[in-house]
Amino acid sequence: MITVALIAVALIIALISWLKVHPFLALSGTAICAGIAAGLAPGKSVDSFTNGFGATMAGVGVLIAIGAIFGKLLADSGGADAIVDALLHRAGLRSLPWTMAVIGAVVGLPMFFEVGLVLLMPIILLVARRSGVHLLKVALPAIAGLSAMHGLVPPHPGPLVAISTLNANIGLSLAIGAALAVPLVVLAGPVLSFAAARWMPHVRVPEMFTGEARGGVLQANNNDDSSRPLAGQHGGHSVGLELKEQTQLSTAVVRKRPSALVTTIGILLPIVCMLVRAVNESLDPNATDLFSTLIHFIGTPTIALGFALIYAMIFFVRASNMRQSDVGRSASDALVSVAGILLIVGAGGGLKQILIDAGIGSLLAKAALGSGISIVLLSWLVAALVRVATGSATVATVTASGILAPLAVGLSSPELSLLVIAIGAGSLFLSHVNDPGFWMVKEFLGLTVSQTFKTWTLMVTLLSLAGLSGALLIEAFI
């Protein structure tokens, strides 16, 4: 049965990376076949898959959907721009790389990496162009902030999937992930950017996103055709980038926007709710009084994110004069954009359940424990291998979490949170040509393939290895 599990993982990787099969189809088909090969009856294999799919959607799917709508309202209302402007207004040239790292991390908290990247890229290019600071000193810190939040800190889908699958404490995982993210962003952002600027002194700012500035924020002109490329000239060559529909701002002209304070409150609201619950439970895990019950309720991830979404629909919308139709359009666009992610996550939950029901998980757990490898290191290795092979951080997290779930049984809450961190760090490892993010960064920054390896690939690999080191260091003291 261990052989069946290994073949299943290899088949998933081959289908996605070589045959270009959609991850949902690859995970679903392989999971059901693996269940049959491991001895489950065909009907039982299908039932096991659907049960795992449904349980995962109940635990994670709602969170992903709410988070996506919140992120879209944050972008469409101009709230993210307000935070960026406030930080840039107070930054000098020397502190600009550090400011951009903060911007990337703040904007990256509630947003998918791709959404945050497209939102921030006009700001990155405008700041580099007007300040005269080397492009890499502006871009790498911001992208490092986005990447670290994406891999290590909930409520991003990856960490949420790992937390749900391993039954880890979301508040503790959030606290550890956020604490580790700070030195990681510093290392892979400002520190690396200074070195990269010396390696590649001739990198120039592409002439794109030169549209009209509104409210101090440069925005590309949009129309109803979401497939229209934004084009500019760089070295005599036309640069065209087709923006995904999910990352476009609303077609309505936003003449007003929320203040930086109002926006920051909305972003921090769910994080604070979950942290307060975690602190209260750590002080008195068995408390049943009214106050503790209320704290437990508002700190539930679905409720906390729901409060943030209600806050956004009231304060972001009113401050930006968005119409009700604009709010509905933003929500629809957000849900369309995460449909594929939801299916992938659900299929990963189905694979996990089949591994459990067939007994494969228990055998893998015994084999792994007998190897003598640290469980944190093992978690990172599995996620990193899948990431390198498939180019998808989400697939890496889903697959690694499902395989390692049996190992999590009986572990303490801090140990489970460290597994979440290790899997998240592994999912960032060694991005290359099979990763869409690789090409997005390359085209936006006007880099060559070689330069992208020396900047983007090096940056995410450094984040991954530093994240693993931090998790192993914490493991040594618990």
N, C-alpha and C positions, 0 to 999 in steps of 0.2 A: 504493500500500500504506500510505503514511502516512495518507491519508484514511480507509482502512479502520480503522486503529488508533484514529484520533480518533473515528470514528463508534462504534466498539466501546466506548470509554470513556464517551462520551456516552450510549450505550444502557444501559450498566450503571448509570450514575447515574440515568437516567430510570426504569428498571425498579424500582430500590430506593426512590428517594425519592418518585416520583409514583404508580407502580402498586403499591407496597408488596410487590413480589416478594421472596422470601427471597434474601439475597445469594448463597447457594450456587447456587441455580437461575439467578439472573441472571448470575453469573460463568461457570457451566458452559455454559449455552446460548449466550451471547454469544461465548465463547472459541471454541467449535467452529464457529459460523457465521463468525466472523472469519477462522479458518483457511481455510475453504472459499472465502470471498470474496477472500482474498489469494492464491489459486491452489493450495492444497493439495487433494489428492484427498479426498473425504469420509472414506474409511477412514483415510487418513494423518492427517487432522485429529483424528479420534477417538483414534488411537494416540498422537499427540503430546500430547493433553490427558491421557490416562491415565498416560503416562510421567511427565509433569510432576507430576501429582497424587501418584503413588506416590513419586517422589523427594522431594517436599516432606514427605510424611508420614514418610518414613524419617528425614529430617533434623530435623524440627521436631515432628511429631506426638507422638512418645514423650516429648519434653521437656515439652510442654504437659500431657500426661496425668499425668506424675509430679509436676510442679509443682502441679497442681490437687489431687491427693491429699494432698500435703504441706501445702498451705494449709488444707485441710479438717481435717486432724488437728491443725494448729496452733490452729484455732478451737475444735474440739470438745473438745480436752483442757484448754482454759483457759490454754494457754501464752501466747497473745497478751495475755490479760487480765493475766497475771503481769508482763509487760513494762510494760504501761500503768500498773499500780499502782505498780511500782517507780519509774517516772519521776515520776508525780504526787506521790508521797510526798516527793520532794525538790524540788519546784517551789514557789516563792513566787508570789504573785499577779502581780507584775511580769514574772516569767519564764514565766508560764503559756503565752502564745502561742508562745514559742520551744520550750517543752517539747512542746506539741501538734504542732508541725511535725516534731520528732524522732520522736514517736510515729507520725504518719502515714507518715513515710518508712520507719521500721523495719517497721511492720506491712505496708506496701505492697510491700516487697521481694519476698516470695514469693506475693503474693495478687493476684487480679484486682481491678480497681477496685471493681466492684459488691460483691464479697465484703468487701473491706476497709471500704467505706463503711458497710454494714449492721452489721458487727462493731463499728466505732468509734462509730457514731451514739449508742447508749445512753451511752457514756462521755462523748462531747461534750456531750450535753444534761445529764447528771448534773453534770459539772464546772461548766458554765455556771450551772446552777441553784443549786448549793451555794456556789460561790465568789462569785457576784454579778458576775463579769466579763462584759462584753458578749458575747452569743452569737457574733457574727461574729469577735471576737478569739480565740475558742476554736475555732470551726468552720473558718474559712478556712485557717488554717495546717495543720491536720490534713488537710484535703482537698487542699491544695496538695502536701503530701508524698506522698499517695497518687497524685495525677495525674502528678507528675514521675517517680516510679518506674515508673508504668504506661507512660509514653511513651518514656522515655529509657534505662532500665536493664534489661538482661536479668537473670533468666530470664523476663521477661514475654513473652507471645506476640508482640506487635508487634515489639519489638526483635529477638527471635529470628528471626522471619520475614525481616526486612530483612537480618540477619546471614547467614542461610542463603542467601537469594536472591543477595546481592551477594558472597558468599564472603569476608566480612569476618572479621577476627580477633575472636573473642568476648571474650577477655580484655582486649584493648586497647579494644574498644568499651565494655565494662563500666567500665573505668577512666575513660575520657573522659566517659561518660554520668554516672557517679557524681560525678565532679569538677564537671561543669557543673550537676548537680542541686542542689548545695549552695547556691550563690548564687541560683539560680532559685527555690528553695523559700523562701529568706529574702525575696526581693523580692515574690513572689506570695502569700506566706503572712503572716508577722507584719507586714511593712511595709504591704502592702495592707490588712490587716485593721484597722489603726489608722485609716486613711483612711476605710474603709467604715463603721466604727463612728460616725464623725463625720457621714457622709452620711445614715445611717439610724439615728439614736439611739433610735428607738422600737421596734425589732425586739425581740420578746420570745421567751422560751424556750417552745416548745410543751410542753404537759402530756402527754407520752407517755413510754413506757419507764419507768414508775413502779412496776415490779414489785419483787419481793423481791431484796435484795442478797445475793449469796453470795460469800464470800471477798473482800469489798471491791469487787466488780464488780457493777454493776447489770445484771441480765439480764431480758429479757421472758420471761414464762411461755410455754412451748411445749407443744403437744400433737401428736398424730399427724397432725392436719389442717394441712398446710403452707400451705393457702390462707387460713387464718383471719387476719383483719386485726388488727393492734394498734391500739387506738383510744384517743384521749384527748380532752380538751376544750381549746380555745384560742379565747378571745373568743366563747364560746357556740356555737362550731361544732365538730362532731365531726370529728376527724382520723383517718382510717383508712388504714393502709398495708399492702398485701399483700406479705409477704416471700417472695422466691423460695425454692424448696426448697433450692437450692444454698447459700444464705446462712444457713439456720437452723442453730442449734446442735443437737447430738445430743439426741434425746429422753431419753436417759439422764441422770440427775442427776449432775453432776460435783461431788463433794464435796471432792476434792483436785485439785491441778493442779501442773504442773512449775514449778520456780523460774524466776525471770527469767534467771538465769545459764544454766541448762540449755536454756531456750528460745532465748536469744540464740546459743548455740553452734550449735544446729540451723539457725538462719536463716543464719548467717555461713559455715557449713561449705562449701556449694557455691561461694560467692563466693570464699572463700580458696583452694579447690582450683583454680579457674579462673585466679585471679590469679597463683598460684605457677607454673602452667604457662606463662602469658604471660611472666612475668619470666625463667624458665629459657630459654624459646625465644628471647627477645630477647638474652640473654647469649651463647648458643651455638646458633644455629638448626640446625646440622648435627650436633649431639651425638647419638651412638648408644649411649652407655654405659648400664649397667643403671639407674642413678639417673635419668637423663634419660628413659629409656623408661618407668619407673614414674611419674614426674611427668607425663609426657604422657598416660598412661593415666588417672590419677586426676583430671586436669584436663579430660578430655573431658566436655563438658556432660552427656551422658546418665549417665555414671558418677558425676560429682560430685553431680548431683541424686539419683541412686539411693542414694548414701551418705547424703545428707540424709534421704531417705525411710526408709531402714533405721534411722537414728538416731531419727527421730520415732516409728517403730513400736515401738522398744524403750523409749526414755527418756520420751517424751511419754505413751505409753500406760501404762507402769508407774507413773509419778508421779501420774497422774489416776485410776488404778484403772478405766480403761475395759475393758470386756469385749471378747473377740475378736469377738463379733457386732457391737459398736459400731464396731470398726475396719473390718470389712467393709462396714457400712452407710455409714460416712463415705467409703470409697473408691468405693462404688457411686454415692453422691450426687454426688461430685466428678466422676466420669467422665460422668455424665448431664449435668451442668451445662456441660461443655466440648465436648459432642458437636457442637453447632452451630458453635463456633469452629473445631474441627478440620476440618469440611467446608468452611468458608469459606476457611481457610488452604490446604487441598489444592486447591480450585478455583482459587485465585489462582496456585498453582504450575503448574496446567495452562495457564492463560492465558499465563503467562510463557514456557512451553515452546513454545506455538504461535507467539508473537511471534518467538521465536528461530528456529524451524524454517521459518517462512514468510519470514524475512529482513526482517520489519518492524522488528525491534529494531535491526538494523544501519542501516537508513535513518533511523530516529528518532535514533540516536546521531549520525549525520553532520549531520542537520538541527540538533540541539541544539548540537553543537560549533560549527557554523557561525554560530550566533546570537550567540556571544560572551558568553552569560550564564554566570556562575559555575556549575559543576556542583552545588555545595552549595546555591546559591540555587534552581537549577532543581529539585533534589530536594524542597526545602521547598515550592515553589510547586505542584508536582504533587500532593503529599500534602495540602496545605492545601485545594486546590480540591475534591478528592474528599471530604475531610472535611466541608467546608461543605455540599456537595451531598447527601451520603448520611447524615450524622450518625453515622458509624461510624469510630472510629479504626482498628479492625482492617481494614476494607475499604480505608481510605485507605492504610494501610501496605502491604497485600498488592498493591493495584493499582499504587501508585507504585514499589514494589520491582521488580515485573515489568516495567514500562515502562522503568525506568532501568537494568535489569541489563546491557544491552549497553554502556552507558557506563562500567560498572565494570571492564570488561576492560582490563588493563594498568595500573590505578591502584595506587599503593602502599598498604600496609596502613593507615597513618594516614588517607589520603584515603578509603579504603573505610569506615573507622569514622566519619569525619565525615559521609559520606552517610547512614549509619545514624542518626546523631544528627539530621541535617536532616530526614529522613523522619519520625522519631519526633516531632520538634518540630512539623512540619507537621500531623501527625495529631491534635494537640491543639487546633488553631486554631478559634476562633469557634464553640464549641458553642452551639446554639440549639434551637428547638422540635422539630427532627427527631431529637434526641439523647436516648435514654432517661435518660442521666445528668443532663441538664438537669432533667427532671421528678422524678427521685429526690431531688436536692438541694433543689429547691423544696418538695416535700412534707415531707421530713424536717425542714427548718428552718422550716417554716411561712411561707415568703416568698410574695410576690406574683410574677407573671410579670416585672413591671418590676424588682423588687428582685433577682430571680434573674439578669436580664441585667446588673445593676450589680455583682453579686458573682461568681457562678459563671462567667458568660460572660467577664467582664473578666479574671478570674483565669487561666483556661486560655489566653486570648488573650495575656496578658502572659507566661505560661510559654512559649508557642509563639514569640513574637517574640524573647524573651530567649535562648531556645535557639538560634534561627537566628543571632542576633548573636554568641553565643559560638562557634558552629561557624565562622562567617565570620572571626572574629578569629583562631581557631586556624589556619584555612586560609591566612591571610596570612603565617603564620610557618613554614609547612612547604614 
